[in-house]
Amino acid sequence: MTGFRVGVDIGGTFTDIVFLGADGRIHTKKVPSSVDDYARAIIAGIDQVFADTGLAADDVQEIRHGTTIAANAILEHKGARTGLITTKGFRDILEIRTLRMPRLYDLTWEKPPPLVERYLRTVVDERVNTRGEVQKPLEVADAERAVDKLLAEGVEAIAVCLLNSFANPVHEMMIKEVVEARAPDLPLCISFEVLPEIREYGRTSTTVINTYVMPVVARYLTSLRRDLDGAGVGAPLLLMQSNGGLTTVETATRLPMHIIESGPAGGVIGAQAFADRIGLNNIITFDMGGTTAKASLVENGQVTRSIEYSVGGGIMMGSRLLTGAGYLLKVPAIDLAEVGAGGGSIVWIDTGGSLQIGPRSAGADPGPLCYDQGGTEPTVTDATLILGYINPAYLVGGALKLNATRAHSGFEETIAKPLGLTLEHAAYGAVQIAASNMMRAIRAVSTERGRDPREYTLFAFGGNGPVFAATMAQALLMKRVVIPPSPGLFSSFGLLYADVEHHFVRTYFKDFGAPGFALCVLKVSWALFALAMLGTTWSFLCSHYALRRHRDLLGEVYTSGQESHATNTWSSLTAGLNIFSLICFSLGVCALTVAAMVAFRPK
């Protein structure tokens, strides 16, 4: 029998499962998410597909999974009890941050609490300069003292981030040896192995986040693998990354920072692939689920990515100018704007008597009033049911019957009567407000970035996306809306179109005219040649900084295969140019791909 690849996407309300056979056959299943144990819903959904289709565990060749487990751990502050060891004088870097504020003139705004409390942050007396030269050696006794202090506090994981360790990790390696000797089973991350890149706050924050979620992700993936094996499904498991590429369980367990925002990525990748098939180069993706709505831009057939983003700061509106709301994560990610409006978003009246939508959500349990599972507050789904936008007898393919009477009575008593409106007018008002909120996300990735949404196609998916797509497209003067087959499971489809990706970065100071620059070029060339011989697709990004006539000039050199592009003229590039960071992206599953890039370590 034909082998099947399986895409599994977990949402706040439903878990979506898609089986895609090599012969094109498709089987789908949507089941309620089990928030207490997400793996349980996955196994239950797969078992239901087996029962409905007659397939067996041996028919599954590969499982691709998008999960929000890491993001939830940060949002709910349920990660590991983490300790941080840093250089003397840098103990408070997590609180000082970069002085960026998401709301510039809001004097009441407070920074999110650091993931590592101050008493769990300790320092060592050492110093390495930016050239990697040791100015003050680290004493072994000092390292042992710092480690023992954190172990005495009962930490569950340790992060190490020393000043300028990207240039020389010798002191971080010393601390690593001490930790491994004293607590060999304790999760440990050193910044040089997580993000060997310049800028202290970004490197520290990223290392801490990676350490904070590592035990949570490891437990979840171990549990999922055990449950899959128990169900007889021994197929390889791949995880969606925030950047839209796939990674292995082993890599995700070691570097979970790459799967923090893996949930929304699958749909964008699927939309890119679908749009390419039907000849659309410019689209705005709109994914509305049960809790949030997300928008992203695909321009000239390419997904828009950012090199860093904030997590745990609430709803993301996508503005690159208003940053600092959450915890900085310096890893590539699909550029998204997100608002707290989904099918399960609560409809409520504020103290001023105005109708509001979200950001609180009824989720999967108890869910909207019409689910008849104990929910007591009206939601956007109840409003769309009242207006006749959805069929009460055929939600989730008829598996979930809706109680329209309960939706009508609950909305009437809670919303319509207090506002002095008819039931239909109150429900229509709720839908219009929800649509208005979600249009903010679309504008955030288009108008606010100099793009005219009228020149793009709105690509709508998710359980509720198609319900609102035409209304929003009309308001934004967009001329075309695309709704794919099975839009409620489209993020799972997207997982099946993603490639395995490897992202590498290394800060490297070198002047173009320096004697060692030629050697650097040879090493880069060797690494990229090795990738090409292995059949991988690669690109190389060189971030640089030039000084000329006492003026700063920023730009980038991008090379892909035989093509080169410089954002500034070559004459300006050659004037006092220094390389800051070397970044390589490669596609394909191959251990030698990793080995090739690890071998490229310019000194």
N, C-alpha and C positions, 0 to 999 in steps of 0.2 A: 504494500500500500504506500501511496505517496507520503513522504515526510512533511511535517508541518512546522513552521516557525510560529512562535506564540508571542504576542505583544500584550503586556499587562501594565495598565496605568491605574494608579490609586488616586482617587479624588476624595474630597471631604465628605461626599455623599455616596458616591457609587465607585465600585471597582470595575473597570472595563477590561474585557479579555477578548482578543481576536486571534483566531487560528487561520493562518494563510498557508495553503499548500503549494507545492512546486508547480502543480497543474492549474493554479489559479482559484481553486476552491476556497471558500471563506466560511468560517463558522464564528459566530459572535455570542457573547454572553455579558450581560450587565447585572451585577449583584450588589447589594448594599455593602458599603465598607464596614469592616469590623475594626472600630477605632482602638479597642483595647489590644487587638492582635491582628495587624493587617494581613499577616500571612494566612490566617484562617479563611478570610474571604477569597484569597487567591486560590487556595486548594479547593475550596467549595465550588468556585466558579469553573475551574478546570474539570473537576469531577462531573459537574452538570453538563459540560460540553461532551465529555466522554459518554455520559448516559444518553444524551440526545442524539448523538451522531454515530455511535458505535465505534468510535476511535478508541485506541488504547494508549497507555503511557509510552510504549515503544515507538508510536507514530510521531512523537514530539522530538524534533531535532535540535531546537534551540529556543530559549526563553529570553525575551528582552523586556526589561522592567524599568519603569519610571516610578520613583518613590519620593515622598515628602518627609520621610522619617527623620532625616537630618535637619531639615528646615523646622519641623515641628519641635525638635529638641531645643533649638535655639529660641523659637518663639515662646515656648512654654518654660524656658529655663530649666529643662530637665536633662541636661547633659551631665557629663562626668564631673565630679569634684576635682577641679584641675588646679595644679600648682604651676607657678611660672618662675623660672630662674633667668635673670637678666643682668646686665652690667650695672655696676654701682652708679647711681645718679639717674637711672632710667626706670626706676620702680613704678612710677606713675604714668608711664606713657600711654597705657590703655585708657586713662581718664583724661589726660591732656589732649589726646587725639590730634586732629589737624585744625581745630577751631572752626570747622565747617558747621553751618547750621541749616537745617532744612527750611526753617521759617525765619528769615533774616531779622524781622522786627518784632518777633514774638518773645517778649522778655520772660514769659512764663514757661517756655519750653525747657525741658530738662533732658540731659543726655541719658541714654539707656544705661542701666547699671552694668559695670564691666563683668564679663563672664568669669573673671578670676578676682575674688575679693582681695583687698589689699593685704590682709594678714596671710594670704596664701601666695603672695609675691615676695620673693627674696632675691638678694643681689650677691654677686661675687665681684671681688676687686681685681679687675683685669682691664686691658685696653689693647685693641688692635686698630691701627689707622686704616684709612681708606685704600691704601696700597697693599694692605695685607701684612704690614710689618708689625710685629709684636712689640709694643712699647712698654707694657707692664705684664709680665708673665702671670698666668693663673697658677696659684699654689694648689696642690692636690688637697691639702687639708681644708682650704677654703671651699673647694667644690664639694668635699664630703660633708662639711658643715651645712651648706645650703641644701643638699639632698636630704640629709638626716632631719633637718628642720621640717621639710615638707612631708616626709614620711611619718614623722611624729604627729602631724596634723591629720593624718588619715586620708591623704589625697588619693584619688583613683586614677590619675594620669598626670604626667609632668610635661610641660612645654619649656623649651630652652631657646632663648633668642638673645644673643649677645651682640653688642655694637660692632658693626662692620664684619660680621662673621661671613657675609657673602664673599668677602675678599680672602678670608683665611679662616677656616672652621676649626683650627687646631684646638681652641679652648672648648668649643661646643663638643668636640669629639671626646675630650677629657671628661666632661660632665656625663656624657653618654656612657662611657666606660664605668664611671662610678655608679650610676643608676642601675646599669645592667648587673653590676656585681652585688649591689645591695637589694635590689628588687627586680629580678630578671623577668618576671611576668607582668610588670607594671607597664601599661601603655606609655610610650615616650615619643615625643617629636622634637627634633632639633630643626631650627629654621633653615639651615643650609640644605637639608634634605627635603624640606617642604617648599621653600621659596627663596633660592639664593639670589635675591635681587635687592638693589639699593632701595632706600627709604625705610626708616626704622619702624614708624607706626604701621604702615601697610604690612611689612614683613612680620611684625609681632602679632598684629591682629589676626592675620591669616594663619599663623602657626598656632595661636591659641584656639581659634575656631576649629581647626583640624583636630587638635588634641581633645577639645571639649566634646565633639560628636563622635570621635573614633570608637569608644567602647559601645555607644548606643548603636551605631551602624553595624559594628562587628557582631553584636548580639542578634540584631535583626536578621542580618544576612546568614548567620549561622543557623538561626531558627528556621528561616525560609528554606535553606538548602536541606536541612534535616527533614522538614515536612514534605518537600518535593521528593526526596529520596524515599520517604516513608510511603508516598503515594505511587512509587515505582517510576517517577519521572526523573531520570538521571541525566537529562539533557543539560548542556552548558548553559550557564546563566550570565547574561551581560546586563550592565547597568547603564541607563542614560545619564550623561553628564549635563551640567548646566550649559555647556557650550554647544550642545546638539550632537555630540559624538558619543559613541559607546565605549565602555571600559569593562574590564574583567572584575570579578568579585574580589580577587586578590588585590588589585590596584585600588578599588573602591574602599576596601577595608583599611588599607594603608594611608590613602589620601582621600578621605571622604569629603574634603572641601570641594571636590569637583562634582559632587552629586547633590549639593545643597538645594539647588533650584532645578533638579532634574524633571520634576513633575510637568511644568509648562512647556518644556523643550520639545517633546515628541510631536505635539500638534503643529508647531511652527515648521519642523523638518518635513512633516507629512504634507503641509500646505505648499511648501516650496516644491516638493516632488510632483504633487498633483498639478500645480500651476504650470510647471514646466511641460507636463504631458499635454496640456490643453493650450499651450502657446501664450501664457501670461507671464510677463517678466516683472511687473510691478503690482504687488498686492499688499494689502494691510490685513493681517490675520486678526480675527476676533474670536476668542475662546471664552465662552460664558458657561460656567459650571454651576455647582450648587452653592459655592461660597464666594467666589470672586470672578471677575471678568478681566481678561488680559488681552492686550493688543501688541503687535510687533510688526515691523516693516521688512518686507522682502523687496529689494530694489535691484533691478537688472539681473534678476534670478538668483541673487545672493542674500543669504540671511544676514541681518545686521547684528553684529556682536560688539560687546564692550569688553575692555581689558580688566575692568574691576566693577564691583557693585557693592551695595550695602544690603545686609540681610538682618532681619529681626527688627526693622524700624517701622513696621506697620505697612500700610498700603504704599506701593511704589508708583509714583506718577511719571517716572521716566525722565525727569529733567536732569541734565548733566550739570546744571548750574546750582541746583538746590540739593546738595548731597549732605551726608553726615547724620542722617536720621537713625541708622542702625550700626551694625558692626561691619567694618570694611573688610572685604574679601578680594584680594588681588589675584583673581583667576578669570580666564575668559568665560563669558556667559552670553547667551542670546539676550539682546537688548529688549526688555519688556517694560510696558507700563501696565499697572494693575490697579483696579479699584475694588472696593468691598461691596460689590453688587452681583449677586448670583440668584439662582432660583430659590435657594433657602434663606436669602437675606430677610431679616425681620422688617415688617412694615410697622411703623410706630408714629406716635404724635409727640412732639417735643413740648416743653413747658410753655412755648409761645403759641401753641396751637397749630404748628405747621407739620405737614406730613413729611416723614423722613424714611429713608431706605438704608438698612444696614448700619455699620459694617457687621453687626452681630448676625450669626446665621443659625438656623435650626439644625443644620447638618443632616446626617443620616439618622440620628437618634436624638430627639423624637421625630424630627422632620417637620414638614409643613402640616397645617391642619388637615388638608385633604388626604394625607397619607394614613390618617386614622391610627397613629401609633403613639398617641399621648401628647402630641404637640398642642400647645395652648396659645401660641402667638401667630397672627397671620403673616404670610410671607409673599414674595413676588410670585411664586408658583401658584398660590391660592388666587392671586389677582388675575393671572393669565387664564386660570381655569374658569373663573367667574365670567370673563369676557369671551370665552369660547375659543381661545387660542390653542388649547390642547385638548385632546380627546381623553375623557376620564376613564374610558374602557380599554385604552391601548397604550398606556405609558409603559416603557421598557418592554415593548412587544406584547403587551397584555399581561405581563407577569405581575405588574403592580396596579391594582384597581384603586381608583381615587374616589374618595367620598365627597362628592360635590356639595351635598347638603351641609356637611360640617363646615366646608370652606365658606359657603354663603352665610351661614348663621354666625360664624366666628368673625368674619370680616364686617358683617353688618353691625354687630354689637361693639366691636373694638375700634373700628375706624369710621364707618359711614355715619352712624348716629352721632358720635361726638363732634364730627365735622359738619353735621347738618346737610349731608349729601345723600343722594340715592346710592344704592349698592354699586351700580354700574359706574357712576361718576367717580366714586371713591376708588374703585379698582383701576379705572382708566388713569386717574391721577397718579396712583402708585406706579403703574407701568411707565408713564411718561417721565416721572422723576428718576426711575431706574435707568431708563434709556438716556436721559440727560447726563446722569453720573457716568455711564459707560462711554459716552461720547468724549468725555474728558480724556479717557485713556487713548482713544483713537487720535485725538488732537495732539496728545503728548508725543506720539511717535511720528506725527506728520507735520501739522501746522507749526508746532513749536520748534521744529527742526528744519524749517524752510521748505517743507514738501507740501504740495497742494493735494489734498485728499481726492479732489475731483479727477486727478490723473491716475488714480489707483483703483483697483478692484477690491471690494470688500469680500474677504474669504471667511465665512462664518461657520463655526462648528462648536462642539460642546453640547451638553444636554439642552441648553437654553439659547445658544447663539442664534440659530435660525429663526427663533420666535421674534427676536428684536432686530434682526439684520436689516430688513427692508425699511423699517421705521427710521433707523439711524442713518442708513444710506441716503434716504430722501432728505433728511434734515441737513446732512453734510454735502448734499448735491453730488453724491457719487452715483455714477451712471450704471454700474454693474455690480451684482452680488452673486457670488458663487457659493453654493451649499453642496458639499460632497455627499456621497452615499454614506449612510450610517453616521451622521455627524456627531451623535452622542458618544461614539466610540472612536472618533477620528484620531485622538491622541495616541491610542494604542496602535492604530494603523501606522502613524508616523514613526513609531519605534522600529517598525519593520523596514523602513527606508533609510535608517541612519547607518553611518559607517563607524568603525572603531577609530578613535582619534587619540593621538599622543601629543601632549603639549609640554615643551621644555623651555626653560628660561634661565639665563645666567648673566649677571652683571659683569661687565668686562671693560675696564678703562684702558683705552689704547688710542693714541694719536695716529691719524692716517700716515703721518710722515715718520713715525717711530720705527726703529730697526726691527722690532718684533712684529710689526703689522703684517709683513709678508708671511710670516709663520702662521699668524692668525688666519689669513686667507686660505693657506694650504690646509689647515685643520678643518675649517668650515667646508671647503671643497671636498675633502675626504669624507666627512660625515654625510654630506648631501649625496655624494656619489654612492656611498654605502647604502643609503636609503633607496636610491634609484635602482641599484642592482637587486635589492630585495623586493622590488615591485611595488613600493609604496609611493603614494603621492605626497609631495612635501611643499612647504613654502617657508621662506626665511625672512624674518623681519629684523631689521637693525635699527634700534632707536638711538638717535644721536643728539649731541649737543655741541653747537659751534659758537666760537667767540670771534668776532671780527669788529675792530674799531670800537671796542668796549660795549658792543650791543649783543644781546642774547638772540640767538636764532634757533628756533626749534623746527624739527622736521623729521622725516623718516625715509628710509630707503627700503623698498620692497622688491624682493626678487622671487620669481616663481618660474622654475625651469630655465628657459633662455631669455625671459623677459625681465627688464629692469625699469623701475620708475622712481624718480626722485621728486619730492614735493618742492624742493628748492632748486635753483640753478646749480649746475656743477661747480661754477666758479665760487659760489658761496659755500658749498660743501667742503671744498678743499682748504678753506681758510681756517686753520686752527681747529679742525674737527676731531671730536672724541666720540668713540662709541660708548654708549651707556649699557644697553642690554641687548643680548642676542636671544631671539625667540624663534623656536622651530615648531612647526605643526606637521605631523605626519599622519597618514591614514593607513590602516591595515593592521591585522593581528600578526605580530611577528616578534618573538623575543629579541631577535637580532636588531630590530628597529630601535629598541630601547638601548641595547648594548652599543649601537653605533653612536647614539647621542651622549650616552654616559662617557664614552671614550673621548668625546669632544669637550675637554675641560681646559680652556686656555689659561695659562699661568701669567 
